[in-house]
Amino acid sequence: MEELNDYLAKKGKKLETLCEQFGTPLYVYDGDIIERQYKKLTSSFSSVSLKIKYALKANTNQGILKLMRKLGSGLDAVSIEEVQLGLLAGFSPEEILFTPNGVAFDELKKAVEIGVKINIDNISVLEHFGHDYGDKVPCCIRLNPHIMAGGNTHIQTGHIDSKFGISIYQLRHVERIIKNYNIRINGLHIHTGSEILDSSVFLRVADLMFETAQSFPELEFIDFGSGFKVAYKDGDAVTDIEELGKELSQRFNDFCKGYGKKLELWFEPGKFLVSECGFLLVKVNVIKQTLSTVFAGVDSGQNHLIRPMFYDSHHHIANLSNPNDKPRIYSVVGYICETDTLGWDRKISEIREGDILAICNAGAYGFSMSNNYNSRMRPPEILIYKDKVHLIRKRETIEDLLRNQVEVEL
Ligand SMILES: *Cc1c(COP(=O)(O)O)cnc(C)c1O
């Protein structure tokens, strides 16, 4: 958070200027922050063969994907469409891991034809895969360790009721299928859910993976998924990446010695790489004093950033136009006709109508989860990288809202 406050003090005016140039609402991503996060990860795991597979569902803009590629990342894709977006951004098929859940087998077939790496998270799919491809196409399996992790119940994936992964208790069945179809398992994958507070959870999961790996002699990588927590507000715990890097790397190297082969260690972070780089910049249309609060009504809402309403997530909000005035308590709300709150009871430097607010941590699951509800256009996206400002998506127009509608004579 200190980092964020320093950043806003330094760059707040620049962000405000972008609003004059491109209008509001506006998504701005700072590529230097993405690079900082990427390097934080690689430098913390410098003693292992680390591969980062950016989970592109967090932010799929081609500009962001190209930057990831430039930094050396691969991709984790959850749909064939995401695979296609990755290819269009210049990634080669081998750099992409396809991790779908509950998709038709045809989609897996397409992925095999394209040549991306395949991750399977269901026993019936594994059987089908074995029947069709035998030992010709290797695959990775997604395991569910049943370890409770993550602070947000919407995005936990490792618990007993989760639809994700093959239960660690079904390994006997998995082994039976693999043996009968000669399936080559090239990787083990686990994604215990987002926002793991405690790196000891990672280490517990790691021990479980190392133990499981002994039954799979042809592994090339172990994929620990994501779950890194980032700070949304003052005092938020974050995953201590350096500490985790030290501990996990050591255990991983010890494991590889015992396994008899140097494997790759994979992560597939989304939020960790792109959450903090993003700001949704909005203009205050109205200040409304009611009997219970002061509302600041802005020219955006849950159609552009759904996380506060959907996950009850906290996004820091700062007044860029009047940053150093006396603070007051506000409820910042959007213009959608629907409960539409971006921040409750926020202490923000005095807001006047016309001021520009920055909604922070908007780089992940912001634009990628946005929609056109209330027939509002989606905002443009800007990427700043090494002091250069790039428009990476234009503002939508009324034509975009009509694009696929078919005219009808009645
Ligand atoms: C969404 C997802 C991620 C990324 O999660 P973050 O919390 O954004 O880091 C990684 N792996 C898989 C399989 C996912 O579905």
The ligand as a Tripos MOL2 file, in Angstrom:
@<TRIPOS>MOLECULE
LIG
   15    15     1     0     0
SMALL
NO_CHARGES

@<TRIPOS>ATOM
      1 C1         -7.7050  -17.9560  -12.6120 C.3       1 LIG1
      2 C2         -6.6310  -18.9340  -12.5730 C.ar      1 LIG1
      3 C3         -5.3390  -18.5540  -12.2020 C.ar      1 LIG1
      4 C4         -4.9750  -17.1530  -11.7650 C.3       1 LIG1
      5 O1         -5.4720  -16.8230  -10.4890 O.3       1 LIG1
      6 P1         -5.0690  -15.4370   -9.8280 P.3       1 LIG1
      7 O2         -5.7650  -15.4230   -8.5310 O.co2     1 LIG1
      8 O3         -5.5340  -14.3360  -10.7150 O.co2     1 LIG1
      9 O4         -3.6020  -15.3830   -9.6930 O.co2     1 LIG1
     10 C5         -4.3430  -19.5220  -12.2740 C.ar      1 LIG1
     11 N1         -4.6240  -20.7840  -12.6480 N.ar      1 LIG1
     12 C6         -5.8620  -21.1970  -13.0020 C.ar      1 LIG1
     13 C7         -6.0770  -22.5960  -13.4420 C.3       1 LIG1
     14 C8         -6.9040  -20.2840  -12.9660 C.ar      1 LIG1
     15 O5         -8.1330  -20.6950  -13.3080 O.3       1 LIG1
@<TRIPOS>BOND
     1     1     2 1
     2     2     3 ar
     3     2    14 ar
     4     3     4 1
     5     3    10 ar
     6     4     5 1
     7     5     6 1
     8     6     7 2
     9     6     8 1
    10     6     9 1
    11    10    11 ar
    12    11    12 ar
    13    12    13 1
    14    12    14 ar
    15    14    15 1
@<TRIPOS>SUBSTRUCTURE
     1 LIG1         1 GROUP 0 **** ****
